[in-house]
Amino acid sequence: MRFSLRLSLDDTIFLDDEEKILENIKYCSRLVGKSFKVIFWNDNVSESDLNKFVKRNQETLFQLNTKITKKNYPEQVWFLINSNGDKCKATYTFSGSVINGIASYIKTIKHFQRIDKDEDSYSR
């Protein structure tokens, strides 16, 4: 769960910003490191559209620690971008667009990294 990011595949796959969204998620992965995981949940994505998405983004999805699941699959995540009423349990929740949610995730991660860095400098 540490630094996991959950977002709607419905809001990713049907947008013109799909490539931009995935590039931002790759940035999140580089920022966080090995403890990063992205979970795409879907409610209305057909199997055909899902297969096309996976094929189109196979390399990127492989690089990221990726999980694709149904909306109602109960799980605990660190950061939820909640644009369609997902009831998943999350430490942090952002309501709004995927792009703005990823920006908020990055801002939150950077805040925690600054805190960790400050704590390390004080412990010396």
C-alpha positions, 0 to 999 in steps of 0.5 A: 500500500505504501505510496499506491495510487488508485485512479479510474481507468474509465477516466484515463482510457477515454480521454485525449490526455491518456499519454500525458496521464501515463507520462505523469504516472511514470514520473510518480514512479520515478519520484517514489521508487520501488514502493510505488504502485498504480491501480486502475479501477474500471466500471464501464470499460469493455474487454475490447477497450481494456485489451487495446489499452493494455496493448497500446501501453504494454511497455509502460504498464510493465515498468510501473507496478500496475494492477487493473481491477473492478471498481468494487474490489475492496482494498486499502490505498495510499492515494485515491483520485476519486472522480466517480464515487469509488468507495475504496479506503484511502489515506488521502483522497482527491476529488476531481480530474485525473490530471489534477489528482496526479498533480496533487499526488506529486505535491503530497509525495514531495511534501513527505520527501521534504519532511523525511529530508528535514528529519534526517538532517536534524538527527545528525 
